[in-house]
């Protein structure tokens, strides 16, 4: 009988420690070492802190889990790693569900596809062409503000943060005056592990207090979008919020919890991730003047820049899955009910799939990264994210002559959604 490979206590703690994800190179070193031992390893739970789970670091294994939605479920256990007390709090808040928010991310078949189809057409390239000029105008205004503030700027705070937020709020019908509120709520939900991002003094809070703050953010989102729903039912437009507000499933309007979950996943997940990839691309270009000059002269490289930035930064760092039936993965025997973490950071830096994975290579081909997931749960907004990034960099490359990194570019302390929290640059206008 083969022994089950299990992580030692130090690595077990590091995998779930937000600080580890801020120490990027050390984290990648750690994943390389773990993957070389086994692409699927057991992280033994600490009974009063968290459940045991399987950590999946190999590209092939993460792809296998992502595409097999019958064996690996998004329910009933939470899809984002949580400590026991966070899970207990979510169940108390929701009446038994481990998911604080019910959304596409938490649904399994058949309801997942029923809900996904409601807006899938809206996010396809053909429809997105209708808002391309609007996105370009938003990009130009962002670059206007950046140039006015220059030559020394923080690209995250002045461009890569507000730009995708403004785009996603426009398509949700949220007035520009309410965007700071949406940014704060998102940071409380996803930036909650980093004291510089959550804007709420979380550094001094207990895990239970942090969970309560996140729950409060969810409630605030729900209250806000209840008003949006009423308006879009009375005055429907072509935006995606109108589509959600007026959608029917099995002949019935969406219930309040599911509808609010739909808004929240689009509002929150739709900008933090693109912000992270955008900042990653800019960091790579600032560190490599030759590559910056090449793409400035040859815009056909832009698609490669965008795709490589998404892989290189891997903004969504993990999801959790629950094993539906006894199976094998990466040579390990998994049992029904087992919890596992598919780690996209590790998979997107697997040297078996990506040559020299830590190098930013705009010409990388093929680049079948997993930053958008794969299979039925592949990110609904992937075409929008690529479009936003392409347009912004077209505008940036037209309007700036040089870019230089002038300080440290720290990454957020977060196990779930991560990226640069600051990017100090010196720019010159074209």
One Martini backbone bead per residue (centre of mass of N, CA, C, O) as a GRO file, in nm:
protein
  430
    1UNK     BB    1   0.094   0.038   0.025
    2UNK     BB    2   0.069   0.359  -0.037
    3UNK     BB    3   0.176   0.649   0.061
    4UNK     BB    4   0.075   0.960   0.151
    5UNK     BB    5   0.144   1.261   0.038
    6UNK     BB    6   0.267   1.508   0.272
    7UNK     BB    7   0.286   1.797   0.407
    8UNK     BB    8   0.458   1.990   0.582
    9UNK     BB    9   0.396   2.229   0.811
   10UNK     BB   10   0.528   2.469   0.663
   11UNK     BB   11   0.388   2.431   0.384
   12UNK     BB   12   0.098   2.424   0.488
   13UNK     BB   13   0.098   2.715   0.589
   14UNK     BB   14   0.192   2.866   0.328
   15UNK     BB   15  -0.050   2.794   0.132
   16UNK     BB   16  -0.256   2.972   0.350
   17UNK     BB   17  -0.070   3.228   0.342
   18UNK     BB   18  -0.087   3.547   0.238
   19UNK     BB   19   0.218   3.623   0.253
   20UNK     BB   20   0.323   3.421   0.038
   21UNK     BB   21   0.187   3.585  -0.212
   22UNK     BB   22   0.392   3.831  -0.175
   23UNK     BB   23   0.633   3.608  -0.207
   24UNK     BB   24   0.670   3.506  -0.510
   25UNK     BB   25   0.940   3.352  -0.553
   26UNK     BB   26   0.911   3.173  -0.302
   27UNK     BB   27   0.648   3.043  -0.390
   28UNK     BB   28   0.755   2.913  -0.654
   29UNK     BB   29   0.966   2.743  -0.515
   30UNK     BB   30   0.767   2.580  -0.346
   31UNK     BB   31   0.600   2.460  -0.582
   32UNK     BB   32   0.831   2.314  -0.718
   33UNK     BB   33   0.893   2.123  -0.480
   34UNK     BB   34   0.613   1.997  -0.453
   35UNK     BB   35   0.576   1.896  -0.749
   36UNK     BB   36   0.829   1.705  -0.744
   37UNK     BB   37   0.696   1.513  -0.543
   38UNK     BB   38   0.381   1.602  -0.612
   39UNK     BB   39   0.089   1.717  -0.779
   40UNK     BB   40  -0.049   1.556  -0.529
   41UNK     BB   41  -0.126   1.670  -0.199
   42UNK     BB   42  -0.145   1.657   0.144
   43UNK     BB   43  -0.332   1.867   0.371
   44UNK     BB   44  -0.338   1.872   0.690
   45UNK     BB   45  -0.550   1.928   0.925
   46UNK     BB   46  -0.653   2.158   1.171
   47UNK     BB   47  -0.910   2.092   1.355
   48UNK     BB   48  -0.949   2.411   1.472
   49UNK     BB   49  -0.899   2.553   1.169
   50UNK     BB   50  -0.885   2.323   0.927
   51UNK     BB   51  -0.928   2.138   0.665
   52UNK     BB   52  -0.854   1.898   0.476
   53UNK     BB   53  -0.647   1.877   0.169
   54UNK     BB   54  -0.581   1.894  -0.172
   55UNK     BB   55  -0.291   1.973  -0.358
   56UNK     BB   56  -0.281   2.127  -0.687
   57UNK     BB   57   0.015   2.189  -0.913
   58UNK     BB   58  -0.037   2.056  -1.177
   59UNK     BB   59  -0.135   2.121  -1.485
   60UNK     BB   60  -0.280   1.856  -1.572
   61UNK     BB   61  -0.450   1.831  -1.310
   62UNK     BB   62  -0.598   2.101  -1.323
   63UNK     BB   63  -0.727   2.047  -1.596
   64UNK     BB   64  -0.883   1.793  -1.518
   65UNK     BB   65  -1.060   1.922  -1.301
   66UNK     BB   66  -1.182   2.156  -1.474
   67UNK     BB   67  -1.324   1.946  -1.692
   68UNK     BB   68  -1.447   1.767  -1.440
   69UNK     BB   69  -1.775   1.837  -1.327
   70UNK     BB   70  -1.862   1.550  -1.206
   71UNK     BB   71  -1.619   1.492  -0.998
   72UNK     BB   72  -1.581   1.816  -0.958
   73UNK     BB   73  -1.716   2.026  -0.722
   74UNK     BB   74  -1.864   2.340  -0.602
   75UNK     BB   75  -2.027   2.149  -0.433
   76UNK     BB   76  -2.081   2.216  -0.092
   77UNK     BB   77  -1.817   2.330  -0.065
   78UNK     BB   78  -1.616   2.570  -0.064
   79UNK     BB   79  -1.438   2.757  -0.332
   80UNK     BB   80  -1.288   2.895  -0.090
   81UNK     BB   81  -1.060   2.919   0.121
   82UNK     BB   82  -1.137   2.826   0.466
   83UNK     BB   83  -1.193   2.857   0.775
   84UNK     BB   84  -1.391   2.727   1.006
   85UNK     BB   85  -1.511   3.001   1.111
   86UNK     BB   86  -1.597   3.103   0.831
   87UNK     BB   87  -1.791   2.873   0.763
   88UNK     BB   88  -1.977   2.904   1.007
   89UNK     BB   89  -2.063   3.192   0.942
   90UNK     BB   90  -2.186   3.142   0.664
   91UNK     BB   91  -2.403   2.940   0.762
   92UNK     BB   92  -2.543   3.141   0.952
   93UNK     BB   93  -2.610   3.359   0.729
   94UNK     BB   94  -2.755   3.138   0.507
   95UNK     BB   95  -2.875   2.863   0.638
   96UNK     BB   96  -2.609   2.641   0.548
   97UNK     BB   97  -2.419   2.772   0.358
   98UNK     BB   98  -2.074   2.809   0.257
   99UNK     BB   99  -2.185   3.040   0.074
  100UNK     BB  100  -2.212   3.374   0.083
  101UNK     BB  101  -2.235   3.345  -0.234
  102UNK     BB  102  -2.453   3.303  -0.503
  103UNK     BB  103  -2.307   3.160  -0.805
  104UNK     BB  104  -2.142   3.052  -1.076
  105UNK     BB  105  -1.905   2.950  -0.888
  106UNK     BB  106  -2.115   2.751  -0.706
  107UNK     BB  107  -2.234   2.601  -0.937
  108UNK     BB  108  -2.392   2.325  -1.075
  109UNK     BB  109  -2.517   2.094  -1.243
  110UNK     BB  110  -2.764   2.249  -1.429
  111UNK     BB  111  -2.772   2.549  -1.320
  112UNK     BB  112  -2.519   2.677  -1.429
  113UNK     BB  113  -2.600   2.690  -1.736
  114UNK     BB  114  -2.860   2.848  -1.703
  115UNK     BB  115  -2.713   3.105  -1.589
  116UNK     BB  116  -2.492   3.150  -1.801
  117UNK     BB  117  -2.686   3.195  -2.052
  118UNK     BB  118  -2.802   3.477  -1.977
  119UNK     BB  119  -2.492   3.628  -2.048
  120UNK     BB  120  -2.306   3.500  -2.265
  121UNK     BB  121  -2.372   3.674  -2.517
  122UNK     BB  122  -2.281   3.949  -2.401
  123UNK     BB  123  -1.960   3.833  -2.373
  124UNK     BB  124  -1.921   3.831  -2.664
  125UNK     BB  125  -1.745   3.971  -2.916
  126UNK     BB  126  -1.983   4.079  -3.087
  127UNK     BB  127  -2.103   4.255  -2.854
  128UNK     BB  128  -1.844   4.409  -2.755
  129UNK     BB  129  -1.816   4.592  -3.008
  130UNK     BB  130  -2.045   4.796  -2.908
  131UNK     BB  131  -1.829   4.901  -2.657
  132UNK     BB  132  -1.543   4.985  -2.761
  133UNK     BB  133  -1.558   5.298  -2.769
  134UNK     BB  134  -1.617   5.331  -2.469
  135UNK     BB  135  -1.357   5.200  -2.365
  136UNK     BB  136  -1.161   5.395  -2.509
  137UNK     BB  137  -1.253   5.647  -2.358
  138UNK     BB  138  -1.174   5.544  -2.077
  139UNK     BB  139  -0.873   5.505  -2.143
  140UNK     BB  140  -0.809   5.800  -2.216
  141UNK     BB  141  -0.886   5.920  -1.941
  142UNK     BB  142  -0.677   5.761  -1.779
  143UNK     BB  143  -0.428   5.878  -1.932
  144UNK     BB  144  -0.477   6.170  -1.876
  145UNK     BB  145  -0.442   6.149  -1.567
  146UNK     BB  146  -0.158   6.033  -1.573
  147UNK     BB  147  -0.017   6.269  -1.727
  148UNK     BB  148  -0.100   6.492  -1.524
  149UNK     BB  149   0.059   6.343  -1.278
  150UNK     BB  150   0.321   6.345  -1.389
  151UNK     BB  151   0.587   6.135  -1.417
  152UNK     BB  152   0.511   6.027  -1.130
  153UNK     BB  153   0.353   5.708  -1.069
  154UNK     BB  154   0.070   5.500  -0.978
  155UNK     BB  155  -0.062   5.265  -1.174
  156UNK     BB  156  -0.273   5.134  -0.993
  157UNK     BB  157  -0.420   5.392  -0.880
  158UNK     BB  158  -0.449   5.547  -1.180
  159UNK     BB  159  -0.526   5.282  -1.374
  160UNK     BB  160  -0.561   4.961  -1.314
  161UNK     BB  161  -0.793   5.011  -1.115
  162UNK     BB  162  -1.013   5.220  -1.237
  163UNK     BB  163  -1.061   5.120  -1.529
  164UNK     BB  164  -1.212   4.839  -1.492
  165UNK     BB  165  -1.420   4.947  -1.300
  166UNK     BB  166  -1.558   5.143  -1.499
  167UNK     BB  167  -1.640   4.936  -1.707
  168UNK     BB  168  -1.816   4.744  -1.526
  169UNK     BB  169  -2.008   4.972  -1.426
  170UNK     BB  170  -2.123   5.048  -1.698
  171UNK     BB  171  -2.246   4.757  -1.764
  172UNK     BB  172  -2.420   4.782  -1.479
  173UNK     BB  173  -2.525   5.087  -1.429
  174UNK     BB  174  -2.317   5.246  -1.258
  175UNK     BB  175  -2.250   5.523  -1.125
  176UNK     BB  176  -1.963   5.701  -1.091
  177UNK     BB  177  -2.021   5.800  -0.793
  178UNK     BB  178  -2.024   5.476  -0.690
  179UNK     BB  179  -1.735   5.352  -0.730
  180UNK     BB  180  -1.593   5.379  -0.452
  181UNK     BB  181  -1.785   5.183  -0.313
  182UNK     BB  182  -1.718   4.936  -0.488
  183UNK     BB  183  -1.417   4.928  -0.422
  184UNK     BB  184  -1.443   4.887  -0.116
  185UNK     BB  185  -1.610   4.625  -0.123
  186UNK     BB  186  -1.408   4.458  -0.283
  187UNK     BB  187  -1.170   4.489  -0.080
  188UNK     BB  188  -1.324   4.350   0.151
  189UNK     BB  189  -1.352   4.075  -0.002
  190UNK     BB  190  -1.040   4.046  -0.148
  191UNK     BB  191  -0.846   4.247   0.047
  192UNK     BB  192  -0.872   4.138   0.352
  193UNK     BB  193  -0.550   4.038   0.388
  194UNK     BB  194  -0.472   4.350   0.326
  195UNK     BB  195  -0.406   4.645   0.488
  196UNK     BB  196  -0.374   4.830   0.218
  197UNK     BB  197  -0.672   4.740   0.081
  198UNK     BB  198  -0.931   4.729   0.289
  199UNK     BB  199  -0.990   5.004   0.450
  200UNK     BB  200  -1.046   4.868   0.780
  201UNK     BB  201  -0.831   4.761   0.993
  202UNK     BB  202  -0.765   4.438   0.971
  203UNK     BB  203  -0.493   4.392   1.115
  204UNK     BB  204  -0.657   4.405   1.411
  205UNK     BB  205  -0.820   4.155   1.336
  206UNK     BB  206  -1.002   3.893   1.352
  207UNK     BB  207  -1.124   3.647   1.163
  208UNK     BB  208  -1.417   3.698   1.251
  209UNK     BB  209  -1.422   4.003   1.184
  210UNK     BB  210  -1.358   3.973   0.887
  211UNK     BB  211  -1.604   3.803   0.813
  212UNK     BB  212  -1.809   4.020   0.898
  213UNK     BB  213  -1.717   4.232   0.694
  214UNK     BB  214  -1.775   4.069   0.442
  215UNK     BB  215  -2.075   4.034   0.503
  216UNK     BB  216  -2.132   4.338   0.492
  217UNK     BB  217  -2.053   4.374   0.196
  218UNK     BB  218  -2.267   4.188   0.082
  219UNK     BB  219  -2.511   4.345   0.191
  220UNK     BB  220  -2.443   4.608   0.041
  221UNK     BB  221  -2.458   4.498  -0.239
  222UNK     BB  222  -2.752   4.399  -0.224
  223UNK     BB  223  -2.883   4.671  -0.169
  224UNK     BB  224  -2.784   4.814  -0.421
  225UNK     BB  225  -2.894   4.599  -0.643
  226UNK     BB  226  -3.190   4.630  -0.576
  227UNK     BB  227  -3.211   4.912  -0.705
  228UNK     BB  228  -3.116   4.834  -0.988
  229UNK     BB  229  -3.339   4.629  -1.048
  230UNK     BB  230  -3.582   4.818  -1.034
  231UNK     BB  231  -3.481   5.003  -1.262
  232UNK     BB  232  -3.443   4.776  -1.493
  233UNK     BB  233  -3.748   4.699  -1.494
  234UNK     BB  234  -3.859   4.987  -1.560
  235UNK     BB  235  -3.564   5.065  -1.734
  236UNK     BB  236  -3.455   4.914  -1.980
  237UNK     BB  237  -3.150   4.815  -2.133
  238UNK     BB  238  -2.834   4.698  -2.276
  239UNK     BB  239  -2.732   4.609  -2.022
  240UNK     BB  240  -2.648   4.353  -1.803
  241UNK     BB  241  -2.843   4.432  -1.574
  242UNK     BB  242  -3.101   4.398  -1.742
  243UNK     BB  243  -3.068   4.102  -1.800
  244UNK     BB  244  -3.079   4.004  -1.507
  245UNK     BB  245  -3.345   4.145  -1.406
  246UNK     BB  246  -3.516   3.994  -1.670
  247UNK     BB  247  -3.471   3.708  -1.606
  248UNK     BB  248  -3.533   3.353  -1.675
  249UNK     BB  249  -3.605   3.045  -1.484
  250UNK     BB  250  -3.837   2.829  -1.540
  251UNK     BB  251  -4.041   3.091  -1.562
  252UNK     BB  252  -3.863   3.249  -1.346
  253UNK     BB  253  -3.738   3.464  -1.161
  254UNK     BB  254  -3.489   3.546  -0.991
  255UNK     BB  255  -3.375   3.516  -0.703
  256UNK     BB  256  -3.228   3.720  -0.485
  257UNK     BB  257  -2.965   3.563  -0.425
  258UNK     BB  258  -2.888   3.499  -0.722
  259UNK     BB  259  -2.891   3.786  -0.833
  260UNK     BB  260  -2.682   3.909  -0.640
  261UNK     BB  261  -2.457   3.711  -0.716
  262UNK     BB  262  -2.432   3.806  -1.007
  263UNK     BB  263  -2.351   4.095  -0.953
  264UNK     BB  264  -2.107   4.043  -0.766
  265UNK     BB  265  -1.928   3.876  -0.960
  266UNK     BB  266  -1.908   4.107  -1.170
  267UNK     BB  267  -1.817   4.346  -0.990
  268UNK     BB  268  -1.571   4.206  -0.848
  269UNK     BB  269  -1.430   4.007  -1.063
  270UNK     BB  270  -1.429   4.227  -1.315
  271UNK     BB  271  -1.159   4.403  -1.196
  272UNK     BB  272  -0.928   4.288  -1.019
  273UNK     BB  273  -0.810   4.096  -1.234
  274UNK     BB  274  -0.749   4.304  -1.460
  275UNK     BB  275  -0.572   4.484  -1.290
  276UNK     BB  276  -0.348   4.276  -1.240
  277UNK     BB  277  -0.270   4.217  -1.537
  278UNK     BB  278  -0.208   4.509  -1.621
  279UNK     BB  279   0.020   4.556  -1.417
  280UNK     BB  280   0.197   4.320  -1.509
  281UNK     BB  281   0.251   4.423  -1.795
  282UNK     BB  282   0.382   4.694  -1.709
  283UNK     BB  283   0.613   4.575  -1.551
  284UNK     BB  284   0.744   4.415  -1.779
  285UNK     BB  285   0.797   4.665  -1.965
  286UNK     BB  286   0.963   4.833  -1.757
  287UNK     BB  287   1.191   4.595  -1.734
  288UNK     BB  288   1.175   4.593  -2.078
  289UNK     BB  289   1.266   4.809  -2.314
  290UNK     BB  290   1.278   4.625  -2.565
  291UNK     BB  291   0.984   4.520  -2.554
  292UNK     BB  292   0.853   4.798  -2.557
  293UNK     BB  293   0.964   4.884  -2.835
  294UNK     BB  294   0.845   4.651  -2.998
  295UNK     BB  295   0.538   4.700  -2.934
  296UNK     BB  296   0.533   4.994  -3.031
  297UNK     BB  297   0.608   4.902  -3.334
  298UNK     BB  298   0.433   4.614  -3.280
  299UNK     BB  299   0.093   4.541  -3.236
  300UNK     BB  300   0.089   4.225  -3.278
  301UNK     BB  301   0.202   4.173  -2.976
  302UNK     BB  302  -0.038   4.230  -2.781
  303UNK     BB  303  -0.171   3.955  -2.743
  304UNK     BB  304   0.079   3.834  -2.600
  305UNK     BB  305   0.095   4.029  -2.366
  306UNK     BB  306  -0.181   3.968  -2.245
  307UNK     BB  307  -0.156   3.659  -2.207
  308UNK     BB  308   0.105   3.661  -2.037
  309UNK     BB  309   0.001   3.838  -1.804
  310UNK     BB  310  -0.216   3.641  -1.708
  311UNK     BB  311  -0.024   3.410  -1.640
  312UNK     BB  312   0.201   3.557  -1.469
  313UNK     BB  313  -0.018   3.660  -1.244
  314UNK     BB  314  -0.262   3.499  -1.157
  315UNK     BB  315  -0.513   3.635  -0.996
  316UNK     BB  316  -0.646   3.362  -0.968
  317UNK     BB  317  -0.509   3.133  -0.737
  318UNK     BB  318  -0.782   2.973  -0.654
  319UNK     BB  319  -0.972   2.668  -0.612
  320UNK     BB  320  -1.231   2.471  -0.492
  321UNK     BB  321  -1.310   2.116  -0.450
  322UNK     BB  322  -1.543   1.836  -0.470
  323UNK     BB  323  -1.563   1.502  -0.436
  324UNK     BB  324  -1.806   1.282  -0.578
  325UNK     BB  325  -1.601   1.037  -0.637
  326UNK     BB  326  -1.407   0.798  -0.649
  327UNK     BB  327  -1.057   0.861  -0.736
  328UNK     BB  328  -0.793   0.966  -0.959
  329UNK     BB  329  -0.493   1.182  -0.897
  330UNK     BB  330  -0.174   1.189  -0.954
  331UNK     BB  331  -0.169   0.888  -0.810
  332UNK     BB  332  -0.420   0.944  -0.626
  333UNK     BB  333  -0.654   0.865  -0.375
  334UNK     BB  334  -0.983   0.971  -0.392
  335UNK     BB  335  -1.254   1.073  -0.194
  336UNK     BB  336  -1.552   1.114  -0.115
  337UNK     BB  337  -1.552   1.460  -0.003
  338UNK     BB  338  -1.309   1.572  -0.085
  339UNK     BB  339  -1.078   1.835  -0.068
  340UNK     BB  340  -0.961   2.078  -0.321
  341UNK     BB  341  -0.674   2.257  -0.459
  342UNK     BB  342  -0.654   2.467  -0.733
  343UNK     BB  343  -0.342   2.596  -0.844
  344UNK     BB  344  -0.269   2.846  -1.069
  345UNK     BB  345   0.012   2.937  -1.006
  346UNK     BB  346   0.144   2.661  -1.032
  347UNK     BB  347   0.036   2.576  -1.315
  348UNK     BB  348   0.152   2.849  -1.463
  349UNK     BB  349   0.458   2.730  -1.342
  350UNK     BB  350   0.494   2.472  -1.515
  351UNK     BB  351   0.767   2.336  -1.684
  352UNK     BB  352   0.605   2.111  -1.844
  353UNK     BB  353   0.442   2.357  -2.005
  354UNK     BB  354   0.655   2.600  -1.937
  355UNK     BB  355   0.905   2.769  -2.055
  356UNK     BB  356   1.038   2.950  -1.842
  357UNK     BB  357   0.788   3.066  -1.646
  358UNK     BB  358   0.919   3.345  -1.518
  359UNK     BB  359   0.917   3.449  -1.795
  360UNK     BB  360   0.841   3.719  -1.993
  361UNK     BB  361   0.664   3.614  -2.301
  362UNK     BB  362   0.509   3.747  -2.576
  363UNK     BB  363   0.589   3.480  -2.771
  364UNK     BB  364   0.429   3.268  -2.641
  365UNK     BB  365   0.408   2.932  -2.802
  366UNK     BB  366   0.201   2.815  -2.649
  367UNK     BB  367  -0.074   2.960  -2.413
  368UNK     BB  368  -0.233   2.735  -2.199
  369UNK     BB  369  -0.360   2.873  -1.967
  370UNK     BB  370  -0.544   2.889  -1.626
  371UNK     BB  371  -0.656   3.181  -1.542
  372UNK     BB  372  -0.966   3.107  -1.660
  373UNK     BB  373  -0.966   2.830  -1.672
  374UNK     BB  374  -1.189   2.544  -1.750
  375UNK     BB  375  -1.452   2.467  -1.909
  376UNK     BB  376  -1.760   2.540  -1.776
  377UNK     BB  377  -1.594   2.756  -1.568
  378UNK     BB  378  -1.502   2.949  -1.748
  379UNK     BB  379  -1.458   3.263  -1.780
  380UNK     BB  380  -1.699   3.485  -1.880
  381UNK     BB  381  -1.487   3.756  -1.906
  382UNK     BB  382  -1.240   3.705  -2.105
  383UNK     BB  383  -1.303   3.895  -2.348
  384UNK     BB  384  -1.316   4.155  -2.187
  385UNK     BB  385  -1.034   4.153  -2.064
  386UNK     BB  386  -0.878   4.153  -2.333
  387UNK     BB  387  -1.002   4.411  -2.446
  388UNK     BB  388  -0.920   4.609  -2.226
  389UNK     BB  389  -0.615   4.564  -2.251
  390UNK     BB  390  -0.573   4.628  -2.547
  391UNK     BB  391  -0.681   4.918  -2.546
  392UNK     BB  392  -0.500   5.040  -2.331
  393UNK     BB  393  -0.226   4.973  -2.481
  394UNK     BB  394  -0.283   5.132  -2.731
  395UNK     BB  395  -0.296   5.404  -2.584
  396UNK     BB  396  -0.028   5.400  -2.435
  397UNK     BB  397   0.162   5.358  -2.690
  398UNK     BB  398   0.069   5.631  -2.820
  399UNK     BB  399   0.127   5.831  -2.540
  400UNK     BB  400   0.404   5.693  -2.473
  401UNK     BB  401   0.762   5.673  -2.468
  402UNK     BB  402   0.832   5.608  -2.159
  403UNK     BB  403   0.929   5.350  -1.909
  404UNK     BB  404   0.988   5.336  -1.542
  405UNK     BB  405   1.113   5.188  -1.269
  406UNK     BB  406   1.096   5.356  -0.917
  407UNK     BB  407   1.038   5.085  -0.745
  408UNK     BB  408   0.850   4.899  -0.565
  409UNK     BB  409   0.629   4.596  -0.641
  410UNK     BB  410   0.394   4.498  -0.452
  411UNK     BB  411   0.220   4.228  -0.332
  412UNK     BB  412  -0.049   4.088  -0.225
  413UNK     BB  413  -0.213   3.964   0.062
  414UNK     BB  414  -0.336   3.666  -0.091
  415UNK     BB  415  -0.505   3.360  -0.168
  416UNK     BB  416  -0.698   3.444  -0.406
  417UNK     BB  417  -0.681   3.754  -0.496
  418UNK     BB  418  -0.408   3.884  -0.695
  419UNK     BB  419  -0.148   4.150  -0.690
  420UNK     BB  420  -0.059   4.449  -0.743
  421UNK     BB  421  -0.056   4.743  -0.515
  422UNK     BB  422   0.205   4.866  -0.663
  423UNK     BB  423   0.338   5.102  -0.939
  424UNK     BB  424   0.625   5.270  -0.980
  425UNK     BB  425   0.648   5.533  -1.226
  426UNK     BB  426   0.820   5.667  -1.516
  427UNK     BB  427   0.698   5.902  -1.750
  428UNK     BB  428   0.662   5.977  -2.104
  429UNK     BB  429   0.546   6.162  -2.347
  430UNK     BB  430   0.480   6.154  -2.700
   0.00000   0.00000   0.00000
